[in-house]
Structure formats: C-alpha cells, structure tokens
C-alpha cells in the first residue's frame, strides 16, 4: 500500500492524483492483457471450429469415396459372378452337346474287342515261342 504525507486538510492531493494515475495505468495494463487473452481465446475457438469443420468435411468426402469404391467392388464381384454362371452354363451345354453318354452295351463291345485282341496276342506269342524252339 502506498502511504501519503499528511497535509492540512488530509492527504497531499498531488500524491493522491499521481497514485490514482499509477493505479489507472495498472488497471489499463490489466484490461489490455485481459482483452489480449480474450482475443486469443476467441481466435483459438474460431481456429478450432474451422479445424473441426474441415475435418468433418474431409471425413464426409472420405466416406463418400469409400462407399463409391465399395460400390465398384460390389459391382465387379457381381459381374464376375455373372461371368462364372455364364461360363458354367455354356460349359455344361457344350459338354452335353458333344459328349453323349456311353451305354453299357457299347462298353461291353469295347471290352469284347480288347479281349479278342488279348487272345490274338497270346496266340501270336505262343506261336513265336514254339517257332523258336
């Protein structure tokens, strides 16, 4: 605390006025600092709001891109599925068109020819062995 000299009729008006001016300068300094802090807080809040707004917009854009890419992937998968189904159907038609089932009687005839060839080979083999002796 400031002390003042006592004069007639109280404290020295000049000292009191000087002290009041000093206090006013200190108060003004605090008010200036207070305003600077408030402005910094406001600027920080505006910057934070802008960052959040930008981030939300970027997230929205990324989501849109991801969903678009997912749609392309799903469409590609569906196209592949259709191509596979078409291939399978075409293949089955081709197999049915060009391959007819082999009947048991046809196979019996084939086996009969094979057995006949085996017998002839055995006879030929015996004949060759007999001629060697």
JOKA-V726371 format. One record per backbone hydrogen bond with DSSP energy under -0.5 kcal/mol. CO is the residue of the C=O (numbers start at 1). NH is the residue of the N-H. E is the energy in kcal/mol with one decimal. If there is no record, write none. Layout:
CO,NH,E + CO,NH,E
This chain:
5,12,-1.2 + 7,10,-1.8 + 10,7,-3.6 + 12,16,-2.5 + 13,17,-2.7 + 14,18,-2.4 + 15,19,-2.6 + 16,20,-2.7 + 17,21,-2.4 + 18,22,-2.4 + 19,23,-2.9 + 20,24,-2.7 + 21,25,-2.3 + 22,26,-2.4 + 23,27,-3.1 + 24,28,-2.9 + 25,29,-2.6 + 26,30,-2.5 + 27,31,-2.8 + 28,32,-2.9 + 29,33,-2.5 + 30,34,-2.8 + 31,35,-2.8 + 32,36,-2.6 + 33,37,-2.6 + 34,38,-2.7 + 35,39,-2.9 + 36,40,-2.4 + 37,41,-2.6 + 38,42,-2.7 + 39,43,-2.9 + 40,44,-2.7 + 41,45,-2.5 + 42,46,-2.7 + 43,47,-2.8 + 44,48,-2.8 + 45,49,-2.8 + 46,50,-2.5 + 47,51,-2.6 + 48,52,-2.7 + 49,53,-2.7 + 50,54,-2.8 + 51,55,-2.8 + 52,56,-2.7 + 53,57,-2.2 + 54,58,-2.7 + 55,59,-2.7 + 56,60,-2.3 + 57,61,-2.5 + 58,62,-2.9 + 59,63,-2.8 + 60,64,-2.2 + 61,65,-2.6 + 62,66,-3.0 + 63,67,-3.0 + 64,68,-2.4 + 65,69,-2.6 + 66,70,-2.8 + 67,71,-2.3 + 68,72,-2.1 + 69,73,-2.4 + 70,74,-3.0 + 71,75,-2.9 + 72,76,-2.5 + 73,77,-2.7 + 74,78,-2.5 + 75,79,-2.5 + 76,80,-2.5 + 77,81,-2.6 + 78,82,-2.4 + 79,83,-2.5 + 80,84,-2.7 + 81,85,-2.7 + 82,86,-2.7 + 83,87,-2.8 + 84,88,-2.8 + 85,89,-2.5 + 86,90,-3.0 + 87,91,-3.1 + 88,92,-2.6 + 89,93,-2.3 + 90,94,-2.5 + 91,95,-2.9 + 92,96,-2.5 + 93,97,-2.2 + 94,98,-2.5 + 95,99,-2.2 + 98,100,-0.6 + 101,103,-0.6 + 103,107,-1.9 + 104,108,-2.5 + 105,109,-1.8 + 106,110,-2.0 + 107,111,-3.0 + 108,112,-2.4 + 109,113,-2.2 + 110,114,-2.3 + 111,115,-2.8 + 112,116,-2.2 + 113,117,-2.4 + 114,118,-2.4 + 115,119,-2.4 + 116,120,-2.3 + 117,121,-2.3 + 118,122,-2.5 + 119,123,-2.6 + 120,124,-2.6 + 121,125,-2.7 + 122,126,-2.5 + 123,127,-2.5 + 124,128,-2.4 + 125,129,-2.1 + 126,130,-2.6 + 127,131,-1.9 + 128,132,-1.2 + 129,133,-1.2
